[in-house]
Amino acid sequence: MTRLEDNLNRVLEEHQHESGLHIIGGRRRLIDRLVELFEGLKQESGQRRLANERDN
């Protein structure tokens, strides 16, 4: 598990305990989807930065 996955898992677990919400299964799947989203955003940001550097 990556650092991002560990942090998301911890925050989600804390939220569940504080709010009394129960997510039946799927927590792992949700974390995987969020990590995929964040990594995609990070990659897009890096690509834009490289494109901007090329244009300058």
N, C-alpha and C positions, 0 to 999 in steps of 0.2 A: 504494500500500500504506500502510495506517495505521501509526502507531507501534506499536500492539499487534501487528499482523501482522508487522512487522519484528522485534520482540522475540521473538515466538513462533518465527519462522523461524530466528532466530539460536540460540535455546536448543535447538530441535529438532536443528539441524545439529550443534551442539556435542555433544549427547547421542549422536547417531549415531556421531560420530567416537570419542568416549570409550568407548562400549560395544561398538562394532563391529557394531551392528545395521544392517541394511539394510532400509529401507522402499522397496519397489519402487513408484515413482510414488506418487501419493496424498498426498504431503506437503503440497502446495498445498491439496488438498481437506480434509485434516485441519486445517490452519491456518484455513481458511475456516469450518469447523464450530466450532472452538474460539472464534474471534472472535465468531461468531453467538451462541454460548452465553454468553460473557462480556458481550456487549452486552445480551443479554436479561436477564441477572442484574442488570446495572447499571440498566437501565430499570425493572425490578421494584422494586429498592431505592429508586429515586427516587419511584416511585408510592406505595410504603408510607410514605415520609417525608412526602409531601404529604398523604396520608390522616391520618397522625398529627398533623400540624400543623393540619389542619381540625378534628379531634376535640378539640384542646386549646383 
